[in-house]
Amino acid sequence: MATATHPSFGNRKAVLIVEDEPLLLMDASDMVADAGYEPIEATSVSEALAILRQRDDIAILFTDINLAGSSDGLELAREVTRRWPPIAVIVASGRHFLEPSALPGRARFMAKPYLPSDFNRMLADLTPMAR
């Protein structure tokens, strides 16, 4: 898979997708790749944190709120905002709706189900934030 280089990302050109539903993970990964970014997949908060500790090219975290395990995507979003402030964050859910005030830092909320065009627009909106 070819990865596009986006000037505003600098060396950050990957999107970390955290989703524990295999079909949703595959769909999100395809949308990220179709938008020209490198998708990095994780199915849990612990797996996502391990990836973040190993890679310095993550520009955007895209996480579901409801994840299997003891931590959820909102806790992950808070941790990423605190530990890796250059990473832009998208929090998604089909069960919850979050107001901007309920999100950490500059994080954005995306309701499920979302259209590829909505997802692409959100990535484009966040690209200048991911530095």
N, C-alpha and C positions, 0 to 999 in steps of 0.2 A: 504494500500500500504506500502510495506516495504521500508525503507530507508537505503541505504548502508552508512557505515561510511568510510570516506576517510581520512587517516592520515594527509594529507597536508592541509585539510580544518580546522583541529582542531574542534571547535564547529560549524563551518560554513559549512552547508551541503545542503543548499537550493538554488534554482535558481529562481529568480523573473522574470517572463515572463510578458512583457507589450505588449499587442496586442489587438486592438479593433475589429478585424475580428474574430468572434466566431470559425469558423472552423480552422483557422490558430492558434488560441490560443490553441484549443484542440490538434492539431497535435504537436505543440511545447511542450505542457505539457506532452503528451505521450512520446515524444522523451527524455525529461529530466528524466522522471520516468524510462524509459527503460535503460537509461544510469546509473541508480542507485542513482540519486539525488532526492531531494524533490522539486516538482514544486509548486511554489506559483504564483497564477494568479492575474493580474490586467488588467483593460481595459482602464485606463487613467493615465496620469501623476499624478494627485492629489491622485488617489487611490494608486499608486505605492509609492508615498512619504509617505502616511499615514502608509503603511505597513513597509517601511524602518524605520520609527520612532518607530514602535512597536516591531520590531524583530531584534535580534542580530545574527541570524544564516544565513543571506543571504551572499552567497559566490560570486554569479555571477548575474548581471543584464543582461537580454536579452530583448532588446526593439526594436520595429519597429520604424522607423523614423516618418512615417505618422500616427498620432493618432488624434482622434476627440478631440476637445477642443482647448483652446488657446495656449497650449504648445505642443511641439512635442517631439519625442523620443531623438533627438539630444540635446535638452535643458535638458531633464531628465538625459542623460548621463553626461553632463557637471556638473549638480548639484550633482549627485552621486559621481563623481570623486572628486569634491571639498569637499563635506560633509562627505563622507564615503570612504576614499581612499583605504581601504583594499578590497573593492568590485571590482572585475574584471567586465568589461563591454563589451558586444557585441551589436553592433548597426546593425540592418538589414533593408534592403529595396529592393523592387522590382522595384522601380521607380527611385532611385538615386544610383549612385556609388560614394563612398567617398574614397579619398586617405587617407592614415594614417595621413598625416599632417592636415586634416580637422577634425580629431577626438580628443576628449579630452584625455589627459594623456595616459594611457596604453590601451585605448579602441581599440577594433578590429571591423572590418566591415565584414558582411556576406551578400552576394547578395542572393536575393530570385529569384526563388525557390531554396531551398537547399535540399540536400539529407540527410537522417538520418546519414549516415557515415560522411559527412562533418560536421554536427552539433556535433556529438560525438567527432570528432577530435578536433574541436574548444573547446569544454568543457574540454577535456583532456589537451590541450595546456594551457588553462587558470587556471587549477587546482593549479599548483604551485604558480600562481600569487595571488590567493585568500587566503589570510592569515589573 
